[in-house]
Amino acid sequence: MTSFVPCCGFLLFPAGAASIAYLIVPKLGLYATPETKNSLALSTGLGIGVTTMGSLVLATLLSQLIGFLFIGVTSALSRDRGGLTLGLSFGLLSLIAYLAFAIIGGLAIGTLCGFLGSLLAIDRTQPAQYY
């Protein structure tokens, strides 16, 4: 969905990462070592950033493969080998560019939004009792 409608991805991806962090942090429970609130939120944000980056990479791969399929079908119907070669070469370049953006941007934005959502959730939960 985010590859076909880019403005939807700009809104849904950060909101999804922040809401995942906000909902998952209270369910984590006690940690073995007492950490500061910021390092706890950063470690949670990194985990959420990596998983959301993986989902963004998977969505990019699927949309590009569907694009390759459409290029192949339209070139086969029109019997144009030049259009096929040109379409596949530009498709390959766009695949590389979109994957680079999904990996770098997805990890950065996912980690930042996961960190912010974790901070909100940590402030909301009660501190754990250590015995």
Secondary structure, 3 states (H helix, E strand, C coil): CCCCCHHHHHHHHHHHHHHHHHHHHHHCCCCCCCCCHHHHHHHHHHHHHHHHHHHHHHHHHHHHHHHHHHHHHHHHHHCCHHHHHHHHHHHHHHHHHHHHHHHHHHHHHHHHHHHHHHHHHHHHCCCCCCC
